[in-house]
Amino acid sequence: MVNIEDLAPGMRVKIVDKWTDPGGRQEPTGFMDKWLGTVMTVRGFLYGAARMEEDIKEYEDGWFWYPEMLDYIADDDSEDFPSVSESDFLALLYKGAER
């Protein structure tokens, strides 16, 4: 979860892969679902939520993205890679040390 106060316009954030609270603040009929797992650009803030560039033509000037909907702040210079388990990482280190 991302703290809204840590964001600024132009920053990129990854939207969660699935809703953490099915009865939460997301749009209930699924119109926001297409943004799950994507990286979006912050354009501003309103009512304690972030507003994004990519969805500006949806709903009424875009959706409201609350902290529980934001997974992490994305780095513009890197791709979004899946996380690796600790055991996989240690196995990779061990394999490299054998050489």
N, C-alpha and C positions, 0 to 999 in steps of 0.2 A: 504494500500500500504506500502511496506517495502522499506526503504532506503538501497540501495546496500552497502553503506559505513558502515552500522551497522552489516553487515554479516561477517562471517569468515568460512573457510572450516570446515566441520563437523557439522555446525549448521543445524537445520531442519526448513523448512518454509512450510507453507500451500499455495498451489496454489489456486487462486481465483476459485469460483464455476462456474462462467460464465465469458466470456470475457467482459471487460468493454467497449472496443472499437472494434466492429465487424470488422472494417477495419484496425485494429492496427497491431502490430508487430508480432502477432502469425502467425504460418504457415497457409496460406489461405485455404488449402484443407482439414483441419481437423485432420491432423496426431498428433497434440499436444493435441487435445480435450480429449484423454483418461486420461490425467494427471489432468484435472480440478477437484478441490476439494480434491486432495490428498496431503499428506505431503511428501516432498522430502528433500534430504540431499545435502547441498552445497558442491561442490568439488573444485570450483575455480571461477575465474572471467575473462571475456574477453569482450572488447568493451562496457563496462558499463553494462554488464549483468552478472547474476549468471549462472554457469554451474552446473548441478546436476549429482549425482552418478547414479540414477535410470534409466536415459535415455541415458547413455553413448554409447549404441549400436545402437541408432537411429540417423538418419540424418547423419551428419558428425561429429562424436564424441559428440553427444548430442545437444539439443536445447539451444537457448539463452533465458534466463528467465529475462525479464526486470521488473523494479519496479512495474509497473501497473499490472503485472501478479502474483505478490506475495501478498497474503492477510495479513499474519502475521507471526512472528517468533513463531514456535511451541516449547513448552516445552517438552523435551524428557521424563520427569518423569510423564506426565499426558496424558490422552487420549483426543482426540479432541471431546469435547461435543458441541452440538448446543447451541447457545446463548438463553437466556431467556429474555422475555420482562420485563420491569420495573414493570408493573402491576402484572404479574405472580409472580415475586420475592416478591413484597410487600404483595401479598395475602398469599404466603407461610410463610412469617415472621409473619403476623397477625394470621394465623392458629396456628403456633407454640406458640405464646404468649397466646393463649386461654387456653392452657393445664396447 
